[in-house]
């Protein structure tokens, strides 16, 4: 059987995931109220299945957040709280950039970073709260499926790929990245 990063961790049910979504929205609203002239960057992992957090996912998240942070000019990220809950790690940044510039950096991260496709990064302001900027709003193509390259939303809606298939692909990307990263660390 292939190696997977989903052999450990607690199963989260839909009620826990929905409760966390409500908590996330409330927290984002609070940040927007507290920092009305800034952009809020909300970052989480796109993880299918009941296991949303474990040591591997935390490692993956930390590596991704470091890479994302490197795309922002020094001093533009002023507040950086993180959540490390069973429903998955999340980061909330207050960014001193226009929402469009922040979203473009988020898209660059999602599209060009080796693990970026496993992340979901939203850029929010009071003005865009009801309809956050999408990739298409900025002229970028829709996100692609991890497995087949079709539009990700199309595959998700039709459940074209099983949770096991998606987890296998995430695991493959994880092991490829961290084995490669470890090899470079030794040089």
C-alpha positions as CSV (number, residue, x, y, z in Angstrom):
1,X,0.0,0.0,0.0
2,X,1.3,3.5,-0.8
3,X,2.5,5.8,1.9
4,X,0.0,8.3,3.1
5,X,0.0,11.3,5.4
6,X,-3.6,10.5,6.5
7,X,-2.8,7.5,8.7
8,X,-2.9,9.6,11.8
9,X,-5.3,12.3,13.1
10,X,-8.8,12.5,14.4
11,X,-11.8,12.3,12.1
12,X,-13.7,15.6,12.0
13,X,-17.4,15.4,11.3
14,X,-19.3,17.9,9.1
15,X,-20.7,19.7,12.2
16,X,-17.2,20.5,13.5
17,X,-16.2,21.7,10.0
18,X,-19.3,23.9,9.7
19,X,-18.8,25.3,13.3
20,X,-15.2,26.1,12.4
21,X,-16.4,27.9,9.2
22,X,-18.7,30.0,11.3
23,X,-15.9,30.8,13.7
24,X,-13.6,31.7,10.8
25,X,-16.1,34.1,9.3
26,X,-16.7,35.8,12.7
27,X,-13.0,36.2,13.2
28,X,-12.4,37.6,9.7
29,X,-15.3,40.1,10.4
30,X,-13.6,41.1,13.6
31,X,-10.3,41.7,11.9
32,X,-12.0,43.7,9.1
33,X,-13.7,45.8,11.8
34,X,-10.5,46.3,13.8
35,X,-8.4,47.1,10.6
36,X,-10.8,48.7,8.2
37,X,-8.1,50.2,6.0
38,X,-6.2,46.9,5.6
39,X,-6.6,43.7,3.7
40,X,-7.2,40.5,5.6
41,X,-5.5,37.4,4.1
42,X,-7.1,34.1,5.3
43,X,-5.1,31.0,4.6
44,X,-6.2,27.4,5.0
45,X,-5.5,24.0,3.5
46,X,-7.8,22.3,1.0
47,X,-8.0,18.8,2.6
48,X,-10.6,16.2,1.5
49,X,-11.9,13.6,3.9
50,X,-12.4,13.5,7.7
51,X,-8.8,14.0,8.8
52,X,-8.1,17.7,8.6
53,X,-5.1,18.0,10.8
54,X,-2.1,16.0,12.0
55,X,1.7,16.5,12.2
56,X,2.2,16.1,8.5
57,X,-0.5,18.7,7.6
58,X,0.9,21.1,10.2
59,X,4.4,20.7,8.6
60,X,2.9,21.2,5.1
61,X,1.0,24.3,6.4
62,X,4.1,25.8,8.0
63,X,6.2,25.3,4.9
64,X,3.5,26.9,2.7
65,X,2.9,29.9,5.1
66,X,6.7,30.6,5.0
67,X,6.7,30.6,1.2
68,X,3.6,32.8,1.0
69,X,5.1,35.3,3.5
70,X,8.1,35.6,1.3
71,X,5.9,37.0,-1.5
72,X,5.0,40.1,0.6
73,X,7.3,43.1,1.0
74,X,8.9,43.5,4.4
75,X,6.6,45.2,6.9
76,X,3.4,44.7,4.9
77,X,2.2,41.8,7.1
78,X,1.5,43.4,10.5
79,X,-0.7,40.9,12.4
80,X,-0.3,37.1,11.9
81,X,-2.5,35.0,14.2
82,X,-2.8,31.3,13.5
83,X,-5.2,28.6,14.5
84,X,-4.1,25.0,15.0
85,X,-7.4,23.2,15.4
86,X,-8.5,19.7,14.7
87,X,-10.4,21.1,11.7
88,X,-7.1,22.2,10.2
89,X,-4.4,24.9,10.6
90,X,-5.3,28.5,9.4
91,X,-3.6,31.8,9.3
92,X,-5.1,35.3,9.3
93,X,-2.9,38.2,8.3
94,X,-3.5,41.9,8.3
95,X,-1.8,43.2,5.2
96,X,-0.9,46.8,4.3
97,X,-1.6,46.3,0.6
98,X,-4.6,46.8,-1.6
99,X,-6.9,43.7,-1.8
100,X,-6.0,43.2,-5.5
101,X,-2.3,43.2,-4.9
102,X,-2.7,40.8,-2.0
103,X,-4.9,38.4,-4.0
104,X,-2.5,38.4,-6.9
105,X,0.3,37.4,-4.5
106,X,-2.0,34.6,-3.2
107,X,-2.7,33.4,-6.7
108,X,1.1,33.5,-7.5
109,X,1.6,31.3,-4.4
110,X,-1.2,28.9,-5.2
111,X,0.0,28.5,-8.8
112,X,3.8,28.6,-8.6
113,X,4.7,27.1,-5.2
114,X,5.1,23.3,-5.1
115,X,2.5,22.9,-2.3
116,X,0.5,26.0,-3.2
117,X,-2.3,24.1,-4.9
118,X,-3.1,22.5,-1.5
119,X,-3.9,25.9,0.0
120,X,-6.9,28.3,-0.2
121,X,-5.9,31.9,0.3
122,X,-8.7,34.6,0.4
123,X,-8.1,38.3,0.4
124,X,-10.8,40.3,2.1
125,X,-11.7,43.8,2.9
126,X,-14.9,45.5,4.2
127,X,-15.6,46.5,0.6
128,X,-15.2,42.9,-0.8
129,X,-16.7,41.1,2.2
130,X,-19.9,40.1,0.5
131,X,-18.1,39.0,-2.7
132,X,-14.4,38.4,-2.3
133,X,-12.2,38.8,-5.3
134,X,-11.9,35.6,-7.3
135,X,-9.2,34.4,-9.6
136,X,-11.6,35.0,-12.6
137,X,-12.2,38.6,-11.4
138,X,-8.5,39.2,-11.8
139,X,-8.3,37.5,-15.2
140,X,-6.7,34.2,-13.9
141,X,-8.0,30.8,-14.9
142,X,-10.0,28.7,-12.5
143,X,-8.1,26.4,-10.1
144,X,-7.4,23.0,-11.7
145,X,-8.1,19.6,-10.2
146,X,-5.1,18.0,-8.4
147,X,-5.6,14.8,-10.3
148,X,-6.9,15.4,-13.8
149,X,-6.4,19.1,-14.5
150,X,-10.1,19.9,-15.2
151,X,-11.6,22.8,-13.3
152,X,-11.4,21.9,-9.6
153,X,-15.0,22.9,-8.9
154,X,-16.3,20.7,-11.7
155,X,-14.6,17.7,-10.2
156,X,-15.6,18.5,-6.7
157,X,-19.3,18.9,-7.6
158,X,-19.4,15.7,-9.6
159,X,-17.2,13.8,-7.1
160,X,-15.2,12.6,-10.0
161,X,-12.3,11.5,-7.7
162,X,-12.6,9.6,-4.4
163,X,-11.3,10.9,-1.1
164,X,-8.7,8.1,-1.2
165,X,-7.5,9.2,-4.7
166,X,-7.2,12.9,-3.6
167,X,-5.4,12.0,-0.3
168,X,-3.0,9.8,-2.3
169,X,-2.1,12.7,-4.5
170,X,-1.7,15.1,-1.6
171,X,0.5,12.5,0.1
172,X,2.6,12.1,-3.1
173,X,3.1,15.9,-3.3
174,X,4.0,16.0,0.4
175,X,6.6,13.3,0.2
176,X,8.0,14.6,-3.0
177,X,8.4,18.1,-1.6
178,X,9.7,17.2,1.8
179,X,12.1,14.5,0.5
180,X,13.4,17.0,-2.0
181,X,13.5,19.7,0.7
182,X,15.4,17.4,3.0
183,X,17.9,16.5,0.3
184,X,18.6,20.3,-0.3
185,X,18.9,20.9,3.4
186,X,21.8,18.4,3.5
187,X,23.8,20.3,0.9
